[in-house]
Amino acid sequence: MDSKLSWKAHLEAKFQKAITTFYQLWRVTSVTWGMTAKVVHWLYTAVIRPMFCYVAVIWWSRITLTTVDKQREHLQRLACLYITGAMHTTPTAALEIIIGIVPLAVHVK
């Protein structure tokens, strides 16, 4: 927490930790081998999303800021792409509906 109570340092640290976990997950998965989509979905909902949303009860009002919004969208997009294996041009909202993941802003609120 910084002196202005903006939660910027906390959110940045949580975002970097979640992204690092995603890239480690990406290294052990593939289209033809590795973890199944079901396991990746479980890891996202049970490990990575709670890692990012830690103490969200306090900082949830910051979710609408542009920098936090971009981080949130990036994290959610990575989750959708890893779970489905879809092309990078597929809209995130469509992928969220297909796999049944609630948008991260709604989950935080």
C-alpha positions in Angstrom: 0.0 0.0 0.0 1.4 3.4 -0.9 1.1 6.7 1.0 -1.9 7.9 -1.1 -3.8 4.7 -0.5 -4.2 4.1 -4.2 -3.4 0.3 -4.0 -1.3 0.7 -7.2 1.7 -1.2 -5.8 -0.4 -4.0 -4.4 -2.4 -4.4 -7.7 0.8 -4.3 -9.8 2.4 -7.0 -7.6 -0.6 -9.2 -7.8 -0.9 -8.8 -11.5 2.7 -9.7 -12.1 2.4 -12.7 -9.8 -0.7 -13.9 -11.7 1.0 -13.3 -15.1 4.1 -15.2 -14.0 1.9 -18.1 -12.9 0.2 -18.1 -16.3 3.4 -18.2 -18.2 4.6 -21.1 -16.1 1.4 -22.8 -16.8 1.8 -22.1 -20.5 5.2 -23.8 -20.5 3.8 -27.1 -19.3 0.7 -27.2 -21.6 0.3 -27.7 -25.3 -2.4 -28.6 -27.8 -1.2 -32.2 -28.0 0.3 -32.8 -24.6 0.2 -31.4 -21.0 -2.8 -30.4 -18.9 -6.3 -30.6 -20.3 -8.5 -27.6 -20.7 -10.5 -28.7 -17.6 -7.4 -28.7 -15.4 -6.3 -25.3 -16.8 -9.8 -23.9 -16.1 -9.6 -25.3 -12.5 -6.2 -23.7 -12.0 -7.4 -20.4 -13.1 -10.6 -20.4 -11.0 -9.0 -21.9 -7.9 -5.5 -20.5 -7.9 -4.8 -17.6 -10.3 -8.0 -15.6 -10.0 -8.0 -15.6 -6.2 -4.3 -14.7 -6.3 -5.2 -11.5 -8.2 -8.4 -10.8 -6.2 -6.7 -11.0 -2.9 -8.0 -8.3 -0.5 -10.5 -7.2 -3.3 -13.0 -6.2 -0.5 -10.8 -3.2 0.1 -9.6 -2.2 -3.4 -12.6 -3.1 -5.5 -13.4 0.6 -6.1 -10.1 0.8 -8.1 -11.3 -1.7 -10.6 -12.6 1.0 -12.9 -9.2 2.8 -13.3 -7.7 2.5 -16.8 -4.5 0.8 -15.7 -6.3 -1.7 -13.5 -8.8 -2.3 -16.3 -6.1 -3.1 -18.8 -4.4 -5.5 -16.3 -7.7 -7.2 -15.6 -8.5 -7.6 -19.3 -5.1 -9.0 -20.0 -5.3 -11.5 -17.2 -8.8 -12.6 -18.2 -7.8 -12.8 -21.9 -4.8 -15.1 -21.1 -7.1 -17.3 -19.1 -9.6 -17.6 -21.9 -6.9 -18.3 -24.5 -5.2 -20.9 -22.4 -8.4 -22.7 -21.5 -9.9 -22.8 -25.0 -6.7 -22.8 -27.2 -8.5 -20.3 -29.4 -6.9 -17.9 -31.9 -5.7 -14.6 -30.5 -8.2 -12.7 -32.6 -11.2 -14.3 -30.9 -13.1 -11.7 -28.8 -12.6 -12.2 -25.0 -16.4 -11.7 -24.3 -17.2 -14.6 -26.6 -14.6 -16.9 -25.0 -15.9 -16.0 -21.5 -19.4 -17.1 -22.5 -18.2 -20.3 -24.1 -16.2 -21.5 -21.1 -18.5 -20.0 -18.5 -16.1 -17.6 -16.8 -17.5 -14.5 -15.2 -15.8 -11.3 -16.3 -13.1 -10.4 -13.7 -14.6 -7.0 -12.9 -17.9 -8.6 -12.0 -16.1 -11.2 -10.0 -14.2 -8.6 -8.0 -17.3 -6.5 -7.3 
